[in-house]
Amino acid sequence: MHSNKINYLRAVLLITLALVGAPMVMAQPVGKVPEAVIEQAATDGTVLVLVGLKVPWQMESSLNEEQVLRQREAIASIQKDVLSELDGKSYKVMRRYDSIPGIALEVGADALAELAGSPHVTNVLLDRPAAAEAESPNSDDKVPTQLFKRAASNGTVLVLAGLKTPWQREDQLSDELIALQRKAILSAQGYILAELGGTQFRVLRLYRSIPGIALRVGVDALRVLQNSPAVTNVLPDRPVGAAR
């Protein structure tokens, strides 16, 4: 029965993509929605997701006041467009972001299919309940125990977080694929920053060509990284001026 529900949802996604046109199918495959998201929607009826939005984006610290305002207006406009596409579908807005190109939703199968075919959506990731308790720091090896101990002792710790996005060395890619890969990395970085909202963290470096981000984080932010579906691993970093 469970398998039938998953197969049915896959079919809904494929049909939706087909209806939006062949060029769209080529440019935005069903892979935009990960298997884990499809399975959870099939099992539970709805699923919490973080939706990446297709809008030019830069860290606000690198922009002037007018540019920040324009970027936030662009994000709000795309959010409105996506919600208009979901009109009549099963969905609920969980969080809107003003400085990050994303929106957090609870969606059913019909809304998930709409997101898969939307030209405004870059990718969809599993979200977690905002009030969910953090798992034990030792539940897996994503964040080494020593980092939790160091953060607890010193207040913060420097880390490099690996991001879950397809990646190849740029010298093996065409210019078009390099642009797409960099956009995916930027989107994953945006998700991490959105997830870290309300915790103790500071961005030290954003990487363009590798799937990672350098941060200074407290224990609360480490727990978020530990449980984030967008993080592959977390390693200790060193100060930029430190000797190798």
Steps between C-alpha positions, in 0.01 A plus 500: 500500500784737594679420174181572303465843663859591416457381142178700473673818621784446254241468226333825609834680487582364156156589361526854639842549344373369168211745505725803545676420173787296360767774535415528866539126548846518350608798711334405830496120554305322772836487685420852621294319767714240683380144554487555876250785457278289274508205739412710805209667319375156394532364854366793703270678252696825538866591534696798633726646230741785438448634148785675319390786277647604167601858567845668481643515852803629688585524869346824629830597663640546148215730388411862567166598655324551167626168363384319814153648458483399132619147576242458777226628268608247236487217756155607620376520140617144418349370825168654395525341154566155648209529742276608212601182317400301808155657518243225551768246596567347841762721666575718802763773533732426794763774460568780251856627464568861406877480452533142369353374168276236652175419672409225748177312433297200608371342179289213379560293188319744269700802622822298483429417137437870429834595658678237290374667182531863608744716301548707818632206709864387497476208742303355789652364824354331804444742788466414866238621749608839635448391860653153458749400763854466373633149483787391717834637378624141487214367281734484198839626383379802301628732774793357699451488876815708548334796325207495746746483790710785360194718436369431850839590649584806288152627410553464123705291258622545141358240260481406134160354406472279193178546302285234338495597133631323186857610429786448255827681448436803284776409253286198409187707425373727225436868573125432519546217750740709708233773525235245600730338756588835657132591519428171680782568748365850566152358554629244751691774684180702514316207658764460768485868589121480519517196727749674727268795558467570873820314592849626581693507174703721269589442134876508438524382138257407222652278233392534136653191345490241780196388701589645837477793738732620778335608824561595861227326700375439850361174638145582388614557140706178509186308589322652200788396272492153654134453402492694174405298190719739296824424691725203422769552763655761728876540552704725729634809322793724590533881502570641153843627601605180676810322376448179307 
